């Protein structure tokens, strides 16, 4: 069974692939139409049925993984833009004095709106933040991917990873300004892992300035590190009709632990943030730009 799925554009056409790019190894791509993957996951009983259907019926091409005409897309992003990027705050066990108690009533953590799905940036794209942020923080996180059917029922697709870059300094000046703090671009990996949310995710962050390493540190963001259960957070969010709009895709960020900010480091204009999710052998690398105009996708 393929455990990974991604969508991309190649020479103006939409394709899906079932492997991570590997330098020097060609990619097998299968042509799909807009909305096909969403419909396939809604109708299927298992992810393998989706993979089998596409591999059996779609036209296949082979391209180089570094082909400049290949452009990755946010996972299952609808052409209509009907997608929401949001997440939860203060979810890690390290931020609590006690361990969670099995069977205790679920009390949801704070939730935030991060942006529309089309706002998500792919690896290699620039992350634009406000012109004068107080103090930025990178946040390596698990992101759950859901697609709603025509009646608004959410269907779990799988998980990917993101960098919820935000202005923690502004939040600390006034927690009520947290919605402003989140108005920074988010990097999202295009690869969806087709399986249950991960319990163990580990990796390392490297921040480069002028070509040299300025800060680095390790992180964990899997279920074993979280105070809350992943599915409890998602299930609670879906009690709200606003996120159950028909056809909507939801990218749900599940929170991050302490990072460079807590070590006294301050991210600067032009810094490159590279996040190696080493447990899953994928990475995100993006340059940060203060101010500027957002890109249009």
Secondary structure as GFF3:
##gff-version 3
##sequence-region A 1 297
A	DSSP	beta_strand	4	10	.	.	.	ID=ss1
A	DSSP	beta_strand	13	17	.	.	.	ID=ss2
A	DSSP	beta_strand	26	31	.	.	.	ID=ss3
A	DSSP	alpha_helix	36	43	.	.	.	ID=ss4
A	DSSP	alpha_helix	47	57	.	.	.	ID=ss5
A	DSSP	beta_strand	60	64	.	.	.	ID=ss6
A	DSSP	beta_strand	70	72	.	.	.	ID=ss7
A	DSSP	beta_strand	83	88	.	.	.	ID=ss8
A	DSSP	three_ten_helix	93	95	.	.	.	ID=ss9
A	DSSP	beta_strand	111	116	.	.	.	ID=ss10
A	DSSP	three_ten_helix	117	119	.	.	.	ID=ss11
A	DSSP	beta_strand	127	129	.	.	.	ID=ss12
A	DSSP	beta_strand	136	137	.	.	.	ID=ss13
A	DSSP	beta_strand	140	148	.	.	.	ID=ss14
A	DSSP	beta_strand	154	163	.	.	.	ID=ss15
A	DSSP	beta_strand	166	167	.	.	.	ID=ss16
A	DSSP	alpha_helix	168	173	.	.	.	ID=ss17
A	DSSP	three_ten_helix	175	177	.	.	.	ID=ss18
A	DSSP	alpha_helix	178	181	.	.	.	ID=ss19
A	DSSP	beta_strand	187	188	.	.	.	ID=ss20
A	DSSP	beta_strand	192	193	.	.	.	ID=ss21
A	DSSP	beta_strand	202	209	.	.	.	ID=ss22
A	DSSP	beta_strand	212	220	.	.	.	ID=ss23
A	DSSP	three_ten_helix	223	225	.	.	.	ID=ss24
A	DSSP	alpha_helix	230	237	.	.	.	ID=ss25
A	DSSP	three_ten_helix	241	243	.	.	.	ID=ss26
A	DSSP	beta_strand	249	253	.	.	.	ID=ss27
A	DSSP	three_ten_helix	260	263	.	.	.	ID=ss28
A	DSSP	beta_strand	272	277	.	.	.	ID=ss29
A	DSSP	beta_strand	282	290	.	.	.	ID=ss30
###
